[in-house]
Amino acid sequence: MNNSLVGNVFKLVGLFIIASIAISMVLSVVGTLLWLALKIVIPLAIAVWLVHLIASPQKKCRRYY
């Protein structure tokens, strides 16, 4: 029975080690994807805002015919 308890403890420790490696890999992939998305989305949002700011007519200069 003592041998079985030690085996169960080693299995549990191994499971925790494998789970921690898997979680760290998943979190690193998610973090990288978020970083890339922000690196692409923020300049894109600034570009869209600038185009909208330049292309849209001013409220003062609108002419209604």
C-alpha distance (Angstrom), angle and dihedral (degrees) to the residues before:
residue distance angle dihedral
M1 . . .
N2 3.80 . .
N3 3.81 90.5 .
S4 3.79 90.4 52.1
L5 3.80 91.1 50.5
V6 3.80 91.6 51.7
G7 3.80 90.2 47.8
N8 3.80 90.8 51.0
V9 3.80 91.0 50.0
F10 3.82 91.3 50.9
K11 3.81 90.4 48.0
L12 3.80 90.5 50.6
V13 3.81 92.5 48.4
G14 3.80 90.3 48.4
L15 3.78 90.5 49.4
F16 3.80 90.6 51.5
I17 3.80 91.6 49.4
I18 3.81 92.8 49.4
A19 3.81 91.2 45.3
S20 3.81 92.1 50.5
I21 3.81 91.4 50.3
A22 3.81 91.1 48.8
I23 3.81 92.7 47.7
S24 3.81 92.3 48.7
M25 3.82 90.8 50.0
V26 3.81 92.7 49.2
L27 3.80 92.7 46.8
S28 3.80 92.1 48.6
V29 3.82 91.1 51.9
V30 3.82 91.6 47.4
G31 3.80 91.1 47.4
T32 3.79 91.8 49.9
L33 3.80 91.8 49.4
L34 3.81 91.4 49.4
W35 3.81 90.9 48.7
L36 3.80 91.6 50.5
A37 3.81 91.8 46.1
L38 3.79 91.7 51.7
K39 3.79 91.4 44.6
I40 3.81 89.3 55.2
V41 3.83 100.9 33.7
I42 3.81 99.4 49.8
P43 3.83 96.1 54.6
L44 3.79 89.6 41.9
A45 3.81 90.9 52.6
I46 3.80 90.9 48.4
A47 3.81 90.8 49.4
V48 3.82 92.4 49.5
W49 3.79 90.6 47.8
L50 3.81 92.0 50.2
V51 3.80 92.7 47.7
H52 3.79 89.9 48.6
L53 3.79 90.7 47.7
I54 3.81 93.1 49.3
A55 3.81 98.2 39.4
S56 3.79 99.9 43.3
P57 3.78 115.4 86.3
Q58 3.77 119.1 -116.6
K59 3.78 116.5 -105.1
K60 3.81 91.0 -124.8
C61 3.79 94.8 53.8
R62 3.78 99.0 49.9
R63 3.76 114.2 124.8
Y64 3.77 120.0 -159.1
Y65 3.79 116.2 -157.4
